[in-house]
Amino acid sequence: MTTPVVLSSQLAVNPLDAHSLLATFGVLGVGAVMFAETGLLIGFFLPGDSLLFTAGLLCTGTGQHDVQLSLGPLLVAAAFGALAGAQCGYLIGRRAGGALLARSRSARLREGAQRAEELLARYGHAKAIVLARFAPVVRTVLNPLAGALDVPVRVFTLWQVVGGLVWSVGLSLAGYALGSAIPNVDRYLLPLVALIVVVSLIPLAAELYRNRRQARAKEARG
Protein backbone atom coordinates (compact mmCIF):
# COMPACT_ATOMS: atom_id res chain seq x y z
CA MET A 1 0.00 0.00 0.00
CA THR A 2 1.33 3.43 -0.96
CA THR A 3 1.85 5.66 2.05
CA PRO A 4 0.74 9.32 1.97
CA VAL A 5 4.39 10.45 2.10
CA VAL A 6 5.38 8.36 -0.93
CA LEU A 7 2.25 9.39 -2.81
CA SER A 8 2.87 13.06 -2.15
CA SER A 9 6.47 12.74 -3.35
CA GLN A 10 5.25 11.12 -6.56
CA LEU A 11 2.81 13.94 -7.17
CA ALA A 12 5.37 16.67 -6.45
CA VAL A 13 6.28 17.32 -10.06
CA ASN A 14 8.30 20.35 -11.08
CA PRO A 15 6.92 21.35 -14.52
CA LEU A 16 10.03 23.42 -15.22
CA ASP A 17 12.41 20.51 -14.65
CA ALA A 18 12.80 18.07 -17.53
CA HIS A 19 14.03 15.19 -15.38
CA SER A 20 11.15 15.60 -12.92
CA LEU A 21 8.63 15.45 -15.76
CA LEU A 22 10.28 12.40 -17.32
CA ALA A 23 10.60 10.56 -14.01
CA THR A 24 6.89 11.03 -13.34
CA PHE A 25 5.23 10.71 -16.74
CA GLY A 26 7.78 9.13 -19.07
CA VAL A 27 7.27 9.47 -22.83
CA LEU A 28 3.59 10.30 -22.34
CA GLY A 29 4.73 13.40 -20.50
CA VAL A 30 6.87 14.36 -23.48
CA GLY A 31 3.88 14.17 -25.80
CA ALA A 32 1.71 16.15 -23.38
CA VAL A 33 4.32 18.89 -22.91
CA MET A 34 4.91 19.16 -26.65
CA PHE A 35 1.18 19.55 -27.20
CA ALA A 36 0.76 22.12 -24.43
CA GLU A 37 3.81 24.19 -25.37
CA THR A 38 2.94 24.40 -29.06
CA GLY A 39 -0.85 24.37 -28.88
CA LEU A 40 -1.92 26.15 -25.69
CA LEU A 41 -0.83 29.62 -24.63
CA ILE A 42 -0.62 28.49 -21.01
CA GLY A 43 2.22 26.16 -21.98
CA PHE A 44 4.68 28.87 -23.04
CA PHE A 45 6.82 28.35 -19.91
CA LEU A 46 7.34 24.60 -20.39
CA PRO A 47 10.88 23.30 -21.12
CA GLY A 48 10.42 21.97 -24.65
CA ASP A 49 14.02 22.02 -25.88
CA SER A 50 15.57 20.67 -22.70
CA LEU A 51 12.85 18.04 -22.31
CA LEU A 52 13.43 16.61 -25.79
CA PHE A 53 17.21 16.56 -25.39
CA THR A 54 17.08 15.04 -21.89
CA ALA A 55 14.57 12.41 -22.97
CA GLY A 56 16.82 11.36 -25.84
CA LEU A 57 19.76 11.19 -23.47
CA LEU A 58 17.87 8.95 -21.06
CA CYS A 59 17.01 6.52 -23.86
CA THR A 60 20.62 5.32 -23.90
CA GLY A 61 20.40 3.76 -20.44
CA THR A 62 24.05 4.60 -19.79
CA GLY A 63 23.60 7.36 -17.23
CA GLN A 64 23.24 7.27 -13.48
CA HIS A 65 19.61 8.38 -13.42
CA ASP A 66 16.92 5.85 -12.57
CA VAL A 67 14.79 6.91 -15.57
CA GLN A 68 15.08 4.81 -18.73
CA LEU A 69 13.05 5.52 -21.84
CA SER A 70 12.68 3.79 -25.20
CA LEU A 71 13.73 5.74 -28.28
CA GLY A 72 10.96 4.58 -30.62
CA PRO A 73 8.02 5.53 -28.35
CA LEU A 74 9.80 8.77 -27.47
CA LEU A 75 10.10 9.85 -31.11
CA VAL A 76 6.46 8.99 -31.77
CA ALA A 77 5.21 10.84 -28.67
CA ALA A 78 7.40 13.89 -29.30
CA ALA A 79 6.43 14.19 -32.97
CA PHE A 80 2.74 13.59 -32.34
CA GLY A 81 2.57 16.12 -29.52
CA ALA A 82 4.48 18.78 -31.46
CA LEU A 83 2.42 18.37 -34.65
CA ALA A 84 -0.98 17.98 -33.01
CA GLY A 85 -0.29 20.89 -30.66
CA ALA A 86 0.68 23.27 -33.45
CA GLN A 87 -2.40 22.35 -35.47
CA CYS A 88 -4.61 22.82 -32.42
CA GLY A 89 -3.08 26.23 -31.72
CA TYR A 90 -3.69 27.25 -35.33
CA LEU A 91 -7.35 26.23 -35.13
CA ILE A 92 -7.80 28.08 -31.85
CA GLY A 93 -6.34 31.23 -33.41
CA ARG A 94 -8.50 30.84 -36.50
CA ARG A 95 -11.66 30.72 -34.39
CA ALA A 96 -10.77 33.13 -31.61
CA GLY A 97 -8.75 35.58 -33.68
CA GLY A 98 -6.26 37.68 -31.73
CA ALA A 99 -8.52 37.95 -28.69
CA LEU A 100 -6.58 35.42 -26.61
CA LEU A 101 -3.25 37.15 -27.14
CA ALA A 102 -4.79 40.59 -26.65
CA ARG A 103 -6.19 39.58 -23.25
CA SER A 104 -2.96 38.05 -21.99
CA ARG A 105 -1.22 39.88 -19.16
CA SER A 106 2.07 38.05 -19.67
CA ALA A 107 4.87 40.31 -20.91
CA ARG A 108 6.69 37.24 -22.29
CA LEU A 109 3.66 36.22 -24.33
CA ARG A 110 3.19 39.72 -25.72
CA GLU A 111 6.87 39.91 -26.62
CA GLY A 112 6.68 36.47 -28.21
CA ALA A 113 3.63 37.50 -30.22
CA GLN A 114 5.46 40.59 -31.50
CA ARG A 115 8.47 38.47 -32.55
CA ALA A 116 6.19 35.92 -34.21
CA GLU A 117 4.39 38.62 -36.19
CA GLU A 118 7.75 40.07 -37.27
CA LEU A 119 8.87 36.63 -38.44
CA LEU A 120 5.73 36.17 -40.53
CA ALA A 121 6.06 39.63 -42.06
CA ARG A 122 9.79 39.42 -42.75
CA TYR A 123 10.29 35.84 -43.92
CA GLY A 124 6.93 34.77 -45.24
CA HIS A 125 4.75 31.97 -43.98
CA ALA A 126 6.85 28.91 -44.76
CA LYS A 127 10.19 30.07 -43.38
CA ALA A 128 8.66 31.77 -40.34
CA ILE A 129 6.69 28.67 -39.32
CA VAL A 130 9.81 26.50 -39.48
CA LEU A 131 12.10 28.99 -37.73
CA ALA A 132 9.61 29.62 -34.93
CA ARG A 133 10.02 26.01 -33.75
CA PHE A 134 13.50 26.87 -32.53
CA ALA A 135 12.54 29.95 -30.50
CA PRO A 136 10.98 29.44 -27.04
CA VAL A 137 7.67 31.29 -26.51
CA VAL A 138 7.61 32.25 -30.21
CA ARG A 139 6.75 28.64 -31.12
CA THR A 140 3.84 28.87 -28.66
CA VAL A 141 2.27 32.05 -29.99
CA LEU A 142 3.02 31.77 -33.70
CA ASN A 143 0.52 28.96 -34.25
CA PRO A 144 -2.60 30.80 -32.98
CA LEU A 145 -1.27 33.99 -34.55
CA ALA A 146 -1.01 32.25 -37.92
CA GLY A 147 -4.63 31.17 -37.55
CA ALA A 148 -5.74 34.66 -36.57
CA LEU A 149 -3.91 36.14 -39.58
CA ASP A 150 -5.61 33.64 -41.93
CA VAL A 151 -2.45 31.89 -43.07
CA PRO A 152 -3.77 29.25 -45.54
CA VAL A 153 -4.37 25.97 -43.73
CA ARG A 154 -2.48 23.91 -46.33
CA VAL A 155 0.56 26.15 -46.13
CA PHE A 156 0.53 26.15 -42.34
CA THR A 157 0.03 22.39 -42.07
CA LEU A 158 2.82 21.54 -44.50
CA TRP A 159 5.44 23.74 -42.90
CA GLN A 160 4.50 23.12 -39.30
CA VAL A 161 4.92 19.39 -40.00
CA VAL A 162 8.36 20.01 -41.54
CA GLY A 163 9.49 22.27 -38.71
CA GLY A 164 7.89 20.14 -36.03
CA LEU A 165 9.61 16.94 -37.16
CA VAL A 166 13.01 18.60 -37.51
CA TRP A 167 12.69 20.14 -34.05
CA SER A 168 11.16 17.30 -32.02
CA VAL A 169 12.89 14.33 -33.65
CA GLY A 170 16.14 16.22 -34.20
CA LEU A 171 16.60 17.28 -30.58
CA SER A 172 15.61 13.84 -29.27
CA LEU A 173 18.11 12.14 -31.57
CA ALA A 174 20.79 14.68 -30.62
CA GLY A 175 20.40 13.73 -26.97
CA TYR A 176 20.42 10.04 -27.82
CA ALA A 177 23.52 10.34 -30.00
CA LEU A 178 25.46 12.25 -27.36
CA GLY A 179 24.42 9.86 -24.61
CA SER A 180 25.48 6.89 -26.73
CA ALA A 181 28.85 8.42 -27.61
CA ILE A 182 29.93 9.67 -24.16
CA PRO A 183 29.58 7.43 -21.05
CA ASN A 184 27.97 9.09 -18.02
CA VAL A 185 27.38 12.27 -20.01
CA ASP A 186 24.36 12.97 -17.81
CA ARG A 187 26.75 14.16 -15.09
CA TYR A 188 26.98 17.33 -17.14
CA LEU A 189 23.28 17.50 -17.91
CA LEU A 190 22.64 21.10 -16.81
CA PRO A 191 25.37 22.73 -18.94
CA LEU A 192 24.46 20.43 -21.82
CA VAL A 193 20.82 21.50 -21.66
CA ALA A 194 21.87 25.15 -21.64
CA LEU A 195 24.10 24.46 -24.65
CA ILE A 196 21.37 22.68 -26.61
CA VAL A 197 18.96 25.57 -26.01
CA VAL A 198 21.57 27.97 -27.41
CA VAL A 199 22.27 25.67 -30.36
CA SER A 200 18.56 25.38 -31.12
CA LEU A 201 18.45 29.15 -31.59
CA ILE A 202 21.23 29.11 -34.22
CA PRO A 203 18.90 28.68 -37.25
CA LEU A 204 16.85 31.69 -36.21
CA ALA A 205 19.92 33.81 -35.39
CA ALA A 206 21.60 32.86 -38.68
CA GLU A 207 18.52 33.81 -40.67
CA LEU A 208 18.24 37.15 -38.86
CA TYR A 209 21.92 37.86 -39.52
CA ARG A 210 21.64 36.95 -43.20
CA ASN A 211 18.58 39.13 -43.61
CA ARG A 212 20.29 42.11 -41.99
CA ARG A 213 23.34 41.69 -44.24
CA GLN A 214 21.11 41.68 -47.30
CA ALA A 215 19.29 44.79 -46.08
CA ARG A 216 22.59 46.61 -45.53
CA ALA A 217 23.83 45.57 -48.95
CA LYS A 218 20.70 46.97 -50.57
CA GLU A 219 21.12 50.25 -48.66
CA ALA A 220 24.75 50.48 -49.79
CA ARG A 221 23.80 49.95 -53.43
CA GLY A 222 20.98 52.43 -53.14
N, C-alpha and C positions, 0 to 999 in steps of 0.2 A: 504493500500500500504506500502511495506517495505521500510523504509528510508535507504539511503546509510550508515548511521552510524550503524543501526541495522544489515544490511546485512554484513558490514565489520566485526562486532563483531562475527557474526555467522561463518564467514569464517576463523577467526583467531584461528586456531586449533593448539595446541601444540602437535606434534606427540610423544613427550617423556612423556606426562602426560596422564595417563590412564583415569582420570575423564574427561579431555578435549575431548579425543577421544570418550568416551562413550556418553557424553552429545551431541556431534555433530552427530555421526553416529549410535549410538545404537548397537544392536547385529550384524548388517551388518558390522560395523566397526571392531568388534571382529573377524569375519570370514576373513575380508580383511587383518587385521594385522597378524593373524595366517598364512595365505597363504604367505604374503610377508616375514615374519620373517623366515619361514621354507623353502621357495621355491626360494627366490630371494636374491642374495648376498647383494643388496642394503638395505635389511630390517634387517640387523644384529643389528642395534641400537634400534629397536622398543621394547617397554616394554611388552614382552609376558607374563612373570610370573605375574607381577603386574596387567596387564590388565585382565587376567583371574580371579584372586582373587577378584579384585575390582568389576568386572562385576557380579560375584556370590554374592558378598555382597549387591550390589544394587538391586538384585532380591527380597530381603526380604521386601523392601518397609518400613523398620523401621527406616531408618536413616534420617538425616536432609537434604540430598541432594535432588535436584529437579529431579534427573534422576531415573526412575524406569524401570526395565527390567523384562522380563518373563524368568523363568528358562528353560523351554522346548526349545524355540527358541535359547536361549543362548547356550545350550549344543549342539544343532544341528549345529549352526554356528561355534562354536569353534572347534568341532570335524572335520567338513567338511574342514574348512580352514587349520587345522593342517595336516590332512591326504593328502588332495589334494596338499598342498604346498610342503610337503616332496617328494611326487611322482614327482611333476614337477621339483624340484631341482635335483632329481636323473636323470631324463631324460635329463635335461640340461647338467649335468656332463657327462653323457654317450655319448652325441653328441659332446660336446665341449672339452671333456677331461679336463686336468688341466689348460687350457689356461686362463680361467677366473680368477682363483685364482692366477696364476702366474703374471697376469697383474695388479692385485690390488695393490694400493699404501697404503692401510690401514694396519697399524701395528696390529690392533686388529684382522682383518681378517686373516692375515698371522699367528698370534699366535693361533687363533682358528683353522686354518687348520692344524697346527702342532699338536695341542692337539687331534684333530679328528683323524689324521693319527695314533697317538700313541694309541688311544683307539682301533681302528680297529686292529692294530698289536698285542696289548697286550691281549685283551679280546675276539677277534673273532667278526665276523659280528653281530650275534644276540645280544649279550650283549652290544656291543658298540653302536648299533643303538638305543637300549632302553635307555641306560644311557645318551646318548648325548642329549636327550630331556630335561634333567634337568640342562643343562649347557648352559647359554647364549653364543651367538656367535658360540659355538661348534655345537649347533643344526642347525644353519644356514649353516655352511660350510660342515658338515658331509654328507649331502644328495648329493650335487653335487660331493663331493669327492668319495663317494661310487660308484656313476655312473662312474666316471673317472677311478676308480680302478677295474671296471668290477665285482663288487659284484653281484651275481646272482639275477635277478629281482624278483624271487619268494621269496628268502630269505629276500631281502630288503623290499619287500611289506608286508610280514607277520609281520616282527618285527617292521617296522615303524608304522603299524596299532596298534600293541600292545602298543608300547611306546607312540604313539600319543594320544590314548584314555586315557591311565592312566594319562598322563600329562594334557591334555586339560580339560577333564571331571573331573579329580581328583581335580585340583586347583579351578575350578569353583564351585564344590560342597563344597570344603573346605571353600571358602568365603561365600557361602550360609548358611552353617551349623553354622559358627561363627556369622554371622549376625542375624540368627534366634535365637541363644542361648543368645546373649548379646545385650540388647537394646542400641541404639545409639552408637554402636561399631565403627561407621564410624568417630567418633570424634578422634579416634586414628588411622586413616587410614594410615598415613605415616609410623609410626613405625611398624604397622602390615604388610604393604607391604614389608618393609625391612626384617622383620622376615620371611615372606613366601618365599622370594627369597633365604634367607639362608637355610631354611628348604628344599627347592626344590633341593639344592645342596647336601643334606645328602646322597642320594643313591650313587652318584658318589664318594663322599669323603669316604664313607664306603667301597666301592669296591676297591678304591685305597689303603686304609689302609689294608684291608684284603690281597690284592695281595702283598703288601710290607712285611707283616708278613710271608706269605708263602715263599717269596723269601729269607728272612733272615733265616727261619727255614731250608731251603734247604742248604744254605751256612754253617750253623752251623753243619748240618749232614755231609756235604762234607768235 
